[in-house]
Amino acid sequence: MKFTPYLNFNGTCKEAFAFYAKLMGGEVTFMQTFGESPMREHMPPVFHDHVMHATLSVGDASFMASDAPGDRYNAPQGTYISLSLSDPDEAERIYAGLAEGAKIEMPIQATFWAAKFAMLTDRFGIPWMINCEVAA
C-alpha cells in the first residue's frame, strides 16, 4: 500500500505542476484537461482548458491533482504536503522556490528536531512543510 496525496486547484493545476516538476526535478507523467476527456460535453467551455487529472512523479514518490470544476473548489485546510529531505542546502533551495508569493507560517530554520524546517502555503494555495532531519 502507498498513500498518494491528491490536490485540488482553482484553475492553476497546469501552472502549479509545471512549477513543481521544475523545482523538484520531477516529471508530469500524465495530464488531461476536461476538454480532452469524455466529460467535455458535460462541462462549460470555460473549463475545457482546466485539468481533469494529472500525475507528478518525483523520484519514487508521486502526487495527483485536478482543477476543481465550478464552485467545488475549497482551499486546503488541516493538511500539509510534507517534504522530507536529507540535504540542508536542498531544503533551502526548495523552500526558496515555494516561498515566492507564499504565505510563510514558519521561515526555514533549525529546530530541536531538524537541521532545517519550514511551513508555508505556496502561491497556488497548497500548504507545505519542509523537514530536513538532523543526521543521526
N, C-alpha and C positions, 0 to 999 in steps of 0.2 A: 504494500500500500504506500502511496505517497500523496501528500497534500499539495494542491496547486492553487494558489490564490487566483481569484477571478475578479478583475477590476471593472468598474463601470465609469465611463467618462461622459461628459456633457458635450459631445461633438468634437472632442480633441484627441480621440484614440490614435488616429494615424500619426499625428504630430508627436504625441507622447511616446508611442512605441518606437518611432524613428530616433527620437532623442535618447530613450533608454538604451536602445541597441548600440548606438554610437558611444554613449557614456560608459556602458558596462561591458563593451566588447562582445555583445550578443548578436543574435540574428532573428529577424522576424521570419518565422518558418511558415506562417500561414496568415493571410488576411483576406477577408471577403467583405465587401460592402453590402448593404441591403439591396442596392440596385443591381448587384451581380448575383443575387440569390433568388430562389423561388418566391421569396417574400416581396419581391419588387412590386407586384401588382397590389399588394395589401398595404403598402407604405406610401405616404405622401411624397411627391418628388423631392421635397426639401431634404428628406432623409436618405435618398438614394446614394449619396456620397458618404454617408456615415457608416462606420464599421459595425457589421453584424457579429463578426467573430474574428479574433486574432490571437496568435500564439507567439510569444517571445521566448527564445531559449538562450540561456547564458550558462555556459559550462554544462553541468549535469542538472541544472535547475531550469524551471520554466514557469511562466505565468501567462494567463489568458486575460482577454478583455473584450469589451464592446462599447459602443456608444449607446446609452440608454435612449430608446425612442421616446419622443414626445415628452409628456410630463412624468415619465417614470424615473427620471434621474433623481437620486438622493446622494448628497455628498457623504463620503465615507466617515464613519464615526465609531469610536470604540475599538478600532483595529489599526495596526501598522504593518507595513511590509518591513520585515527586519532583515537587514543585510549583515551577514557575519563575515568579517574579513580578518585576515591574519597579518596584513602589512599596513602599518600606520600611515605610510605615505599614500597607499591606495585608498585608505579610508578618507584621508584629507582630500584627495582628488575627486572621489565620488561625491563627497559632501559639497565641495565647491560647485560641482555641476548641478546637483539637486537644489542647492541653496539659491541659485539665480531666480529671483522673483518669488521666492518661497516665504512662507510664514515660519520663522525659526522659533521653535519651542525651547530647545537647548542647543546652543552652539557646540561645535565639536570641541571636545576637551578630554583630558584624562579624568578618570573617576577611580574609585577604590576597586572596581571590578574590571575596568577596561583601560587599555592604553589610549583608546580613542572611543568616544561615544557621542552621538548627537540624535536629536529628534527634530523633525520638521515636516511641514506639509508643502509639497512642491507646487509649482505654478499650475500644475494640472489638477490640483486638489487631492493628490494621493499622499497619505501620511507615511513617513519612513522613519525607521530607526537604523542608525549605523553603529555597529558594535565591532570593535577590534579588541579582542580579549588580550589580557596580559599574558605573555608567553610563560608557560609553566616551568 
